[in-house]
């Protein structure tokens, strides 16, 4: 397994290490539920240094990249970030990506670890002045309603000024960092990109605050599931389109992009399943890979499922036929026929991410 710059820190803090997309990362420290609740109530730090980062420079390169991503990058304002997807020619999602616009002719692109090699190959093929900086870049997320005050105490006053999905270049001491008010938990939070050599120092400094604790992949998964955020490689792969994930709002239909013709045809044809929120009325939870049944017939499949610590019952996401995907429809799921019903997202409605 590959190791992030913080691997030794995770071991020193008692992290239980697992293989995540080929990376040695902590799944938990003191417990998934405790870390989940602490993130909702205070602030937690997550090591996301396994993710990929690319630096794009030059007007021609920005335009080339804009022709690959299905969201509007060319119309994005400087200092803002945008969520979108890199599609194949059939309209399937290779990866969901966050793009930060540093200047009119400069972008910072963040990709997931699983499809990183494929993403890197496609971007380098079509975007002339692009640099893969994944190896030398660390990514530390601090998430939770007290994350802003922690960063201010670290001297990062810029955290006070950033609104949701805004970012800026700033310094932590003498270290250049990119600070982005984004995250994967539904809470007020920030993602910090910095040189790998400085990661341990920042990580230790953040954990020195009494309101901050480390959190692992387990809590990250329960937090994002409560918000209904899909996970690359689990809730979707190249066989699924943005339409099936209900991501129409993140598609710039008035601009050209890779896979647009196929996606338009898919939209016109219709009849595809939709990624749908499902829940139970108890602590029992649906699980990834379970089939979903209606009147004894298999009609869908669960892609994510867990107990939601903040909502007190089982929650999940499943691909279900459009005609059955409205709220309140009851199904059976899994080998023991757990009763689930469709629901609205997010499951957890008290998140502070926009505060």
Wavefront OBJ file of the C-alpha trace (Angstrom):
o trace
v 0.000 0.000 0.000
v 1.083 3.568 -0.652
v 1.594 5.784 2.384
v 0.698 9.445 2.803
v 3.076 11.861 4.571
v 0.926 11.389 7.700
v 1.128 7.590 7.929
v 3.390 7.597 10.991
v 1.086 10.125 12.681
v -1.902 7.816 12.215
v -0.034 4.933 13.794
v 1.146 7.099 16.683
v -2.435 8.222 17.324
v -3.751 4.662 17.362
v -5.337 4.675 13.923
v -6.543 1.330 12.549
v -4.998 1.165 9.078
v -6.856 -0.300 6.077
v -6.348 -0.441 2.325
v -8.320 2.284 0.553
v -7.754 2.377 -3.208
v -4.231 1.115 -2.639
v -3.450 3.594 0.147
v -2.759 2.821 3.804
v -5.257 5.049 5.611
v -6.917 5.045 9.046
v -10.486 3.762 9.123
v -10.908 4.873 12.756
v -9.137 5.915 15.948
v -11.402 5.848 19.022
v -14.474 4.690 17.103
v -16.485 5.643 14.043
v -19.569 6.879 15.909
v -17.521 8.981 18.339
v -15.549 10.542 15.492
v -18.735 11.176 13.542
v -20.446 12.937 16.442
v -17.341 14.950 17.271
v -17.224 16.228 13.687
v -20.851 17.306 13.879
v -20.289 19.061 17.218
v -16.720 20.424 17.159
v -13.957 19.798 14.585
v -12.074 16.817 13.174
v -9.083 16.490 10.881
v -8.965 13.997 8.016
v -5.946 12.925 5.983
v -6.953 13.179 2.326
v -3.434 13.208 0.908
v -4.238 10.142 -1.199
v -6.281 12.292 -3.575
v -4.924 13.654 -6.845
v -4.116 17.277 -7.688
v -3.339 18.937 -11.009
v -2.149 22.456 -11.828
v -3.304 23.888 -15.164
v -1.802 27.065 -16.609
v -2.515 29.094 -19.738
v -5.663 30.198 -21.521
v -5.470 27.405 -24.100
v -5.061 24.791 -21.391
v -7.996 26.148 -19.382
v -10.184 26.013 -22.495
v -9.051 22.478 -23.289
v -9.874 21.351 -19.765
v -13.224 23.145 -19.938
v -14.084 21.002 -22.961
v -13.606 17.822 -20.940
v -15.588 18.579 -17.779
v -19.393 18.578 -17.969
v -19.794 21.653 -15.742
v -19.091 25.273 -16.755
v -15.448 25.991 -15.967
v -14.955 28.889 -18.379
v -17.728 30.875 -16.691
v -16.437 30.156 -13.186
v -15.291 33.241 -11.292
v -11.764 33.515 -9.929
v -11.709 32.480 -6.275
v -14.583 30.034 -6.695
v -14.693 26.230 -6.897
v -17.091 24.045 -8.870
v -18.160 20.417 -8.689
v -18.415 18.453 -11.942
v -17.552 15.216 -13.692
v -15.096 13.921 -16.252
v -17.071 11.696 -18.619
v -16.166 9.061 -21.147
v -17.495 9.285 -24.710
v -20.558 7.246 -23.700
v -21.491 9.786 -21.013
v -20.340 7.590 -18.109
v -18.618 9.137 -15.099
v -14.885 8.487 -14.962
v -14.617 10.605 -11.809
v -16.305 13.474 -10.021
v -13.921 16.385 -9.699
v -13.596 19.709 -7.900
v -12.065 22.542 -9.929
v -10.695 25.680 -8.247
v -10.160 28.757 -10.399
v -6.968 30.452 -9.193
v -6.839 33.000 -12.042
v -8.449 33.461 -15.443
v -5.685 31.325 -16.932
v -4.965 29.037 -13.972
v -6.852 26.105 -12.430
v -6.323 23.679 -9.561
v -8.035 20.310 -10.087
v -8.783 17.699 -7.408
v -9.478 14.063 -8.317
v -10.229 10.909 -6.355
v -7.578 8.265 -5.715
v -9.302 5.267 -7.303
v -9.519 6.516 -10.915
v -6.492 8.812 -10.616
v -4.315 7.046 -13.184
v -7.096 7.109 -15.786
v -7.936 10.722 -15.002
v -4.280 11.742 -15.251
v -3.863 9.990 -18.610
v -6.939 11.634 -20.112
v -6.090 15.108 -18.855
v -2.485 14.914 -20.024
v -3.657 13.715 -23.431
v -5.896 16.725 -24.083
v -4.649 19.541 -21.839
v -1.275 20.965 -22.968
v 0.131 22.771 -19.911
v -0.960 20.527 -17.066
v 1.186 19.374 -14.156
v 0.345 16.396 -11.972
v 1.369 17.593 -8.493
v -0.265 14.744 -6.550
v 2.996 13.264 -5.247
v 4.299 16.494 -3.738
v 0.959 17.736 -2.403
v -0.698 16.892 0.908
v -4.357 17.492 1.625
v -5.650 17.939 5.163
v -9.345 18.535 5.790
v -10.656 20.145 8.951
v -14.409 19.781 9.256
v -16.935 20.772 11.892
v -18.714 23.862 13.247
v -15.590 24.961 15.181
v -13.173 24.549 12.270
v -13.155 28.253 11.405
v -12.122 29.362 14.891
v -9.377 26.723 14.960
v -7.904 28.001 11.693
v -8.090 31.593 12.922
v -6.151 30.536 16.016
v -3.557 29.093 13.618
v -3.175 32.531 12.075
v -5.310 31.758 9.029
v -7.559 34.824 9.144
v -8.603 34.104 5.549
v -10.874 31.400 6.950
v -13.192 34.155 8.225
v -13.652 35.619 4.768
v -14.263 32.519 2.679
v -17.807 31.591 1.775
v -18.982 28.135 0.770
v -17.031 26.909 -2.301
v -14.597 29.817 -2.218
v -10.832 29.469 -1.893
v -7.661 31.542 -1.613
v -3.905 31.304 -1.542
v -2.487 32.150 1.840
v 0.273 31.173 4.277
v 0.452 29.055 7.391
v 3.564 30.509 8.966
v 6.055 30.533 6.112
v 4.311 27.701 4.225
v 2.309 28.510 1.099
v -1.095 26.815 1.200
v -4.297 26.752 -0.791
v -7.289 27.068 1.519
v -10.700 26.000 0.222
v -14.025 26.166 2.047
v -15.256 22.815 0.824
v -15.648 19.337 2.270
v -17.422 16.003 2.327
v -19.223 16.047 5.684
v -22.031 18.597 5.428
v -20.431 20.711 8.143
v -18.566 24.009 8.049
v -15.130 22.977 6.936
v -11.995 23.634 4.955
v -9.663 21.657 2.722
v -5.993 22.610 2.960
v -3.544 21.847 0.153
v 0.121 22.231 1.069
v 3.574 20.809 0.324
v 3.887 17.216 1.532
v 6.956 18.217 3.552
v 4.829 20.529 5.734
v 1.962 18.113 6.361
v 3.140 16.669 9.666
v 3.691 20.110 11.186
v 0.223 21.370 10.288
v -1.451 18.110 11.304
v 0.161 18.169 14.757
v -0.618 21.844 15.212
v -4.299 21.329 14.418
v -4.559 18.364 16.781
v -3.021 20.443 19.569
v -6.326 22.340 19.826
v -8.537 20.756 22.493
v -11.626 20.942 20.275
v -9.943 18.982 17.447
v -9.665 15.208 17.120
v -8.474 12.943 14.292
v -11.101 11.089 12.267
v -10.826 8.226 9.815
v -12.464 6.865 6.704
v -15.310 5.283 8.686
v -16.620 8.572 10.051
v -16.009 10.241 6.700
v -18.274 7.617 5.135
v -21.116 7.925 7.653
v -20.949 11.729 7.502
v -21.090 11.873 3.698
v -23.861 9.240 3.542
v -26.032 11.288 5.902
v -25.696 14.119 3.383
v -26.290 11.884 0.360
v -22.898 12.634 -1.206
v -21.930 9.850 -3.662
v -18.592 8.023 -3.439
v -16.530 7.473 -6.586
v -16.022 3.790 -7.311
v -18.840 2.757 -4.991
v -21.975 4.732 -5.828
v -20.911 5.186 -9.435
v -18.379 4.177 -12.038
v -18.093 4.590 -15.792
v -21.290 2.592 -16.315
v -23.345 5.361 -14.649
v -24.148 8.815 -16.011
v -24.750 12.137 -14.228
v -28.442 11.765 -15.079
v -28.650 8.512 -13.131
v -27.027 10.271 -10.165
v -29.550 13.153 -10.388
v -26.652 15.513 -11.164
v -28.450 17.489 -13.887
v -27.668 20.765 -12.078
v -23.945 20.111 -12.542
v -24.203 19.707 -16.320
v -23.629 22.744 -18.562
v -25.905 21.717 -21.420
v -25.151 24.905 -23.358
v -21.417 24.107 -23.631
v -19.506 21.346 -25.442
v -17.893 18.611 -23.338
v -16.715 15.038 -23.772
v -19.688 12.647 -23.823
v -22.324 15.361 -24.350
v -23.946 13.763 -27.402
v -24.263 10.424 -25.648
v -25.607 12.102 -22.522
v -28.230 14.005 -24.524
v -29.311 10.767 -26.180
v -29.480 9.102 -22.759
v -31.662 11.951 -21.502
v -33.958 11.735 -24.510
v -34.315 7.978 -24.260
v -35.087 7.999 -20.525
v -36.047 4.871 -18.632
v -32.839 4.753 -16.577
v -32.603 4.064 -12.822
v -31.978 6.886 -10.367
v -29.690 7.013 -7.350
v -32.218 7.261 -4.546
v -32.099 7.775 -0.796
v -33.377 4.854 1.263
v -33.810 4.472 5.006
v -34.962 2.011 7.653
v -36.984 2.629 10.799
v -34.366 1.040 13.058
v -30.606 0.822 13.571
v -30.473 -1.950 10.967
v -28.888 -0.610 7.793
v -28.863 -1.561 4.121
v -25.455 -2.612 2.824
v -23.473 -2.091 -0.355
v -24.312 -4.682 -3.002
v -27.667 -5.758 -1.583
v -30.451 -6.211 -4.073
v -33.656 -4.195 -3.663
v -36.932 -6.048 -4.155
v -40.456 -4.925 -5.011
v -43.232 -7.535 -4.830
v -40.590 -10.244 -4.746
v -38.785 -9.106 -7.895
v -35.294 -7.584 -7.851
v -35.574 -3.995 -9.118
v -32.403 -2.280 -7.897
v -29.174 -2.413 -5.951
v -27.831 -0.697 -2.828
v -24.601 1.213 -3.451
v -24.049 2.696 0.038
v -25.527 1.822 3.394
v -24.752 2.467 7.044
v -26.222 3.396 10.399
v -26.553 7.182 10.557
v -25.339 8.280 14.009
v -26.869 11.763 13.672
v -30.279 10.535 12.506
v -30.567 7.346 14.567
v -31.518 4.837 11.886
v -30.215 2.989 8.866
v -29.618 5.010 5.715
v -28.307 4.381 2.235
v -28.307 5.042 -1.485
v -29.635 2.686 -4.150
v -30.289 2.651 -7.866
v -34.031 2.228 -8.321
v -36.266 2.496 -11.423
v -37.484 6.062 -11.942
v -41.138 5.101 -11.575
v -40.409 3.706 -8.086
v -37.985 6.399 -6.946
v -40.428 8.865 -5.407
v -40.401 9.422 -1.622
v -42.115 6.930 0.677
v -42.027 3.808 -1.525
v -41.420 0.632 0.511
v -39.030 -2.118 -0.600
v -37.301 -5.169 0.817
v -33.499 -5.203 0.703
v -30.820 -7.794 1.233
v -30.814 -11.511 2.006
v -32.945 -11.073 5.137
v -35.482 -8.734 3.488
v -34.947 -5.642 5.610
v -37.730 -3.134 4.997
v -36.495 0.128 3.500
v -38.339 3.105 2.131
v -37.297 5.878 -0.201
v -36.565 9.254 1.366
v -35.454 12.799 0.601
v -31.893 14.052 0.879
v -30.120 15.044 2.945
v -30.932 12.610 5.729
v -29.235 15.017 8.157
v -30.643 18.531 7.813
v -28.685 20.444 10.466
v -25.326 20.621 8.691
v -23.362 23.865 9.027
v -21.496 23.802 5.689
v -23.176 26.988 4.452
v -22.964 28.878 7.749
l 1 2 3 4 5 6 7 8 9 10 11 12 13 14 15 16 17 18 19 20 21 22 23 24 25 26 27 28 29 30 31 32 33 34 35 36 37 38 39 40 41 42 43 44 45 46 47 48 49 50 51 52 53 54 55 56 57 58 59 60 61 62 63 64 65 66 67 68 69 70 71 72 73 74 75 76 77 78 79 80 81 82 83 84 85 86 87 88 89 90 91 92 93 94 95 96 97 98 99 100 101 102 103 104 105 106 107 108 109 110 111 112 113 114 115 116 117 118 119 120 121 122 123 124 125 126 127 128 129 130 131 132 133 134 135 136 137 138 139 140 141 142 143 144 145 146 147 148 149 150 151 152 153 154 155 156 157 158 159 160 161 162 163 164 165 166 167 168 169 170 171 172 173 174 175 176 177 178 179 180 181 182 183 184 185 186 187 188 189 190 191 192 193 194 195 196 197 198 199 200 201 202 203 204 205 206 207 208 209 210 211 212 213 214 215 216 217 218 219 220 221 222 223 224 225 226 227 228 229 230 231 232 233 234 235 236 237 238 239 240 241 242 243 244 245 246 247 248 249 250 251 252 253 254 255 256 257 258 259 260 261 262 263 264 265 266 267 268 269 270 271 272 273 274 275 276 277 278 279 280 281 282 283 284 285 286 287 288 289 290 291 292 293 294 295 296 297 298 299 300 301 302 303 304 305 306 307 308 309 310 311 312 313 314 315 316 317 318 319 320 321 322 323 324 325 326 327 328 329 330 331 332 333 334 335 336 337 338 339 340 341 342 343 344 345 346 347 348 349 350 351 352 353 354 355
